[in-house]
Amino acid sequence: MSTKDNNNASEPKKKPWVKPSITPLRSGFLNKSGAARHMIWRDNIDGVPVSKLLEDFKSPLFVVSEHTLRQNSKRLRKAFSTRYPDIMFGWSYKTNYLSAVCNVLHQEGDLAEVVSQFEYEKARGLGVPGNCILFNGPNKTRAILERAVNEGAHIHIDHLDELYLLEDVAKNLGKVVDVAIRLNFDTGYTEQWSRFGFNVESGHAIDAAWRIAASDNLNLVGLHAHIGTFIMEPLAYKAQVKIMNNFMNEVETKTGCVIKYIDIGGGFASMNSLQGIYLPPEQVVPSIEQYAEAICDTLLELTHERETRECRRPTLILETGRAVVDDAEVLITSVVANKHLPDGRRAVVLDAGVNHLFTAFWYNHDVVPTRHLSGRPEETVLYGPLCMNIDVMRNSVMLPPVNVGDTLIFSPVGAYNNTQWLQFIEYRPNVVMVQENGKVSLIREAENLEIVTQQERLPEHLKNPYPKGTPRNFLTTPK
Ligand SMILES: Cc1ncc(COP(=O)(O)O)c(C=O)c1O
């Protein structure tokens, strides 16, 4: 022992040396890296037992949570309206146009954002007035433009041919129509969606603004841009807002038009795992508040001088889709079979496939059992029921053994599945909504043979499959 040690009694004592050791983390038990995936299970949706849902509505089954949907919408609204004085939201129909979903969001105050005649008609059919519709999309026919003009919808022009057509429609109807133009530009953060709208950098957009300013029947009042989807960088929106604000100032100075609104589209990421991104969504997906801060702070600062000129700040419109609806819906599916692949991997066949869960092509959805599973977790491939090699619901997930009839929950699945799903090989299943009061309502009925074939027509001469008699039984030896 050194003299120093002897003399300095207040110095902290050294910890005794301990032989280094490696402690294996026993999978299946709670350890310092968290609970193993298969230890997590979920047996209810908003308090309604999964077993009861399946008893009443069969497997597979999509389940929408009205509570989560409303909460997501309220959170979005709060994040933006507390940061910018004039905000509107448009529900992006293509993300999920189940009527019950749309009407929850309309009840929360959303306009309808539609991109086709079908979506326009769907919004009107739900009772949305024309002046509560934002009409985007590159394929608007004369007939639907006439209707939209007559009903006062907010038309966002995508290209010059639409501009000419709309001008002609307005002229024939003897109207002056307030319109917006869709813009595309390079934010420096995302791939440029340059096929939509007028390009800013090349001067096409200002040319379009000039053209509208020169029209007797069109009046430019808005700017729209949707820069992409699942954008994980809030700075992309900061750049977007700057570009749109600069363009607004240029249009107003050069053409004399007064821009009343800036619509920045959608694109916020949801709490889902994009394939190829290895960190969990909780670590890489910005919060709604982070997006709101990047957007609103920038717009507030840039439009401050408008107030000093007594020219009002533009209304900010958002068309957020997936970030509102994705985690408000799950898919419950049942195990049909267990297999082993020749390479030794375990495979499970489920009763729901990529025809139902279209986003399985892009996401590694979270998969949890609906009961505690015991046994050693193994790498497992989850296949759907389609007789197609591409029908892979999860390429690799750690799961203990499951039995035929066991159920798994895929989430989040609320965005782009109930619109992009296919009737392919199998019928599409029921969709239910768990209401805020705990009641469960069927919001889309499962298909059956009658529903699937009701649009088909058989020409008279094809009505009998075997007019010359049925083929011989090929199991009997021919004479
Ligand atoms: C014009 C427009 N607005 C809004 C959205 C919704 O986007 P997201 O679901 O990424 O928020 C889309 C989706 O492609 C769109 O094209």
The ligand as an ORCA input file, in Angstrom:
! r2SCAN-3c Opt
* xyz 0 1
  C     -51.881     15.116    -53.103
  C     -51.704     14.250    -51.913
  N     -52.050     14.719    -50.710
  C     -51.921     13.959    -49.592
  C     -51.429     12.670    -49.660
  C     -51.303     11.875    -48.393
  O     -49.986     11.544    -48.155
  P     -49.518     10.808    -46.815
  O     -50.372      9.610    -46.630
  O     -48.098     10.448    -47.096
  O     -49.651     11.791    -45.682
  C     -51.045     12.158    -50.903
  C     -50.494     10.799    -51.013
  O     -49.853     10.409    -51.947
  C     -51.191     12.964    -52.061
  O     -50.855     12.522    -53.280
*
